[in-house]
């Protein structure tokens, strides 16, 4: 896997595939940041603004949906073990 972008823009919803996607590979850093923020008890609105680049004041529903779907995907990727082993490994 090539080095993922450090701070990429995100889709309104993360993938919901049963396998890793190109989007997942490009958003590994985003997933790590979301998991760290959750572990630190950060407010989801702050995380949406900083990590996902979505203003929760202007677009509350979009921000919440994007946050929830990307956090769920980050957990899925981690539970599958792919994030820690490297998204390019088979």
C-alpha positions in Angstrom: 0.0 0.0 0.0 1.2 3.5 -0.8 1.4 6.0 2.0 -2.2 7.2 2.8 -2.9 10.9 2.7 -2.6 12.6 6.1 -5.7 14.7 6.1 -8.0 13.7 3.2 -11.5 15.0 2.6 -14.2 12.5 3.4 -17.4 11.3 1.8 -20.7 11.9 3.5 -20.7 8.2 4.6 -17.9 5.7 4.9 -18.1 2.5 2.9 -20.2 -0.4 4.2 -18.5 -3.2 2.2 -17.5 -6.5 3.6 -13.9 -6.0 2.5 -11.4 -3.3 2.6 -11.8 -0.7 -0.2 -9.6 1.9 -1.8 -11.4 4.5 0.2 -10.5 2.6 3.4 -6.8 2.5 2.4 -6.9 6.3 1.6 -8.5 7.0 5.0 -6.4 4.9 7.4 -5.1 8.1 9.1 -8.7 9.4 9.4 -9.8 6.2 11.0 -6.9 6.3 13.5 -7.6 9.9 14.4 -11.3 9.1 15.0 -10.5 6.1 17.2 -8.0 8.2 19.2 -10.5 11.0 19.6 -13.1 8.6 20.8 -10.7 7.1 23.3 -9.9 10.5 24.6 -13.6 11.3 25.0 -13.5 14.2 22.5 -16.8 15.8 21.5 -18.1 14.4 18.2 -18.7 17.9 16.9 -15.1 18.9 17.4 -13.9 15.7 15.7 -16.3 16.3 12.8 -14.9 19.8 12.3 -11.2 19.0 12.7 -10.9 15.4 11.3 -13.8 15.2 8.8 -13.8 18.9 7.7 -17.5 19.2 8.2 -18.9 22.1 10.2 -21.6 20.6 12.6 -23.1 24.1 13.2 -23.8 24.6 9.5 -24.5 21.0 8.6 -25.5 19.1 11.7 -27.1 16.1 10.1 -24.3 15.6 7.5 -21.7 16.0 10.2 -23.3 13.5 12.6 -23.9 11.0 9.8 -20.4 11.3 8.5 -18.9 11.0 12.0 -21.0 8.0 12.9 -20.4 6.1 9.7 -16.6 6.8 9.7 -16.2 5.8 13.3 -18.2 2.6 12.7 -16.0 1.9 9.7 -12.8 2.6 11.7 -14.0 0.1 14.3 -14.8 -2.5 11.7 -11.4 -2.1 10.0 -9.7 -2.5 13.4 -11.9 -5.5 14.4 -11.0 -7.1 11.1 -7.3 -6.6 12.1 -6.5 -5.0 8.8 -5.7 -1.5 10.2 -3.1 -2.8 12.5 -1.5 -5.2 10.1 -1.6 -2.8 7.2 -4.5 -2.3 4.8 -2.5 -3.8 1.9 -1.9 -7.2 3.4 -3.9 -10.2 2.4 
